[in-house]
């Protein structure tokens, strides 16, 4: 399976803490820091639906991906008239 960057080039998403990009199989995260760091200063936790990065006990990045679970979703509205009526 080919990586995205092999065909069209990797596109980095720049943020205030660094940048990230992904291929079909991998996610890359670069975190920029002005401080001099030891490996003990950095805590990175990567799980299938969660990622967090802490530097010197400061949260730099924390994200939870709830996935595509629509088990609690409901359908409302009449689609003949253009779609559901959303609460205002």
N, C-alpha and C positions, 0 to 999 in steps of 0.2 A: 504494500500500500504506500503510495507516495505522500510525502509531506506537502502541505500547502506552499511552503517556501521554495520547494523545488520547482514549482510551476510559475508562481506569480510573485515571489518575494515575500518575506515575513513582514507583517504590518504590526508595528509596535503601538500599543495603547499607552500613551504617556500620562502619568498621574503626578500628584504633588510628592509622592513618596518614591517614585521610580518609574518603572514601566513593566508591562507584561505582554506576552504574545503566545500564540499556541499553534500547534500543528494538529493533525488528526489524532495523534497518539499522546502528545505531551503538552504540558503548560509550562511556560518559562516565566519566572518572576525575578526582576532585578530591583533591589531596594537600595537607594542611595543614602549614604550617611556621611556627615562631615566628621563625626567622632572617630577616634581610634578605638577599635573594638577587638575583643578577644572572642573566641568561639563560645565561651561561657556566657557572654552578654547577649547572645542571640538564641531565641527559642522559636522554632518553626514547627508547626503541627500541620500535617497534610493527611486528610482522610478523604474517602470517596465523596462526601457531601460538605465538607468543612475544610477551611484553610485559615490559619492564623500565623502572624509573625509578630513577635515582641522583641524589642531591643532595649536592654537595660530596664526591664519591667514596664516599658511604654508600648502600648498597642500601636503598631504601625499599620497592620492590615488584619481584618477579621471579616470573613465572608462565609455565609452558610447558603448553600444551594438547595432549596427545597425540592428541586426536581420538577417533574411534570405530573404531579399528583392532583387530579381533578375529581377525586372521589367525593369531596364535599361540595362540588359546584352544582348550581341550579340553573336552569334555562328559563328565561322570562321573556315576555314580549311576543309580538307578532312579526315574523320575518317577512310577510308579504308587504308590510308597510315600511320596510327599510331596516329592520333589526330590533333588538331588544330595547326597551325603555329603561334607561339607567336612572337611578335616583340622583336628584340634584342637590 
